[in-house]
Amino acid sequence: MAHKASPMESSWKILEEYHIDEDVGFALPNPLEELPYPYDAWISIAKNLPVLIKNGDLRAEVEKLPMLSIDDLQGHKLQRLAHLVLGYITMAYVWDRGDDVRKVLPRNIAVPYCKLSEKLGLPPILVYADCVLANWKKKDPSGPMTYENMDILFAFPGADCSKGFFLVSLLVEIEAASAIKIIPTIFNAVQRQDGDTLQKALLDITNCLHRALEVFHEIHKYVDPNLFFNVLRIYLSGWKGNPQLPEGLIYEDVWDIPKKFAGGSAAQSSIFQCFDVLLGIQQSAGEASAAEFLQEMRTYMPPAHQKFLGSLESGPSVREFVLSKGDASLQATYNKCVKAMVSLRSYHLQIVTKYIVIPASQQPRQNQPADEPSEVENKGTGGTDVMKFLKSVRSTTEKALLKDS
């Protein structure tokens, strides 16, 4: 059955209010690269982080920064750039070269960062929406969205590891995001009880997810496991569930007590949570920790994206419609879509094994019984036991497959 153009055209008006872009999905379209004076002092540090850290000058430079009001940071894109930059500076200041972790973020960064975070509805820590979704540019503005034609705005130490990790994550996100525009068609089909249109739309989503998985394979080309584990991962770590900052971080002159925030994590990406909701993949009570963690990670997403997930949850149930139709072909198509999600999650487990579990097992163990797994071996940057979490999420996804009727 042929698609009509009109529902799609109206759908983009809806998606605009959720800050979803037709070309890049949840990513920020064409992020800004420069902040005006006097905020350019922040940019200067963020652009030179690897050198400042290598020379041991980073913390002194941060402490010299003037206290700035955020009142002149007007407009969403400028505010997102400032949040990205302050996030980079904060991570670098706290972790510096991995030894001598700082427990207090000085007021000249803490105050503007927390005020800006409140304005944007984001936490005052580097989140996925910063380092992946708002941290990119095209080298040739008229050229394609390909790795070769793209770069990141800011990098941590670890050579090109930041670029590889953040850009591949972004390109996976954008490939999967091309399926978002199909969602209104799906809801229309369910409301009209139109199985044929639904089946075609579900196949389109499956193809988008397959392409996202192909792009995910690129990570091996650009990201070295040892550099990721021993360098980049440290700067992405948060202060929740982290033995190095068990109490959390003190934001000077903002809160009287230390605050705990999770580090950047793929669980903060709206795109895969979006397909879980659409397909009716629900983390069951038996997987409470995974369900709670995913729900908590929504609070690390831009509020417009949280609202979008909420709006999907109040939409018609695709899964129940497929079940009620009792159509073997439609059920098989639904299952293909779910299997594409399972494949992505299985691949994510392979990546975590290569980039976290194996390098962790090669670390020298200090003051630790030989039969105990190391803390770091199990921890993702979000502060979870990452293998357990991902296995739990994959198993829930597999359980969503419909049995042959």
Secondary structure, DSSP 8 states (H G I E B T S, - for coil): ----HHHHHHHHHHHHHTT-BTTTBTS-SS------TTTHHHHHHHHTHHHHHHTT-HHHHHHHS----STT--SHHHHHHHHHHHHHHHHHHHHTTSSS--SEE-HHHHHHHHHHHHHHT--SS--HHHHTTSSEEESSTTS-SSGGGEEES---SSTTHHHHHHHHHHHHHHHHHTTGGGHHHHHHHHHTT-HHHHHHHHHHHHHHHHHHHHHHTTHHHH--HHHIIIIIHHHH--SSS-TTSTT-BEETTT-SS-B------GGG-HHHHHHHHHHT----GGGHHHHHHHHHHHTTS-HHHHHHHHHHHTS--HHHHHHHHT-HHHHHHHHHHHHHHHHHHHHHHHHHIIIIIHHHHTS---S--TTS--HHHHB-TTSSBHHHHHHHHHHHHHHTS----
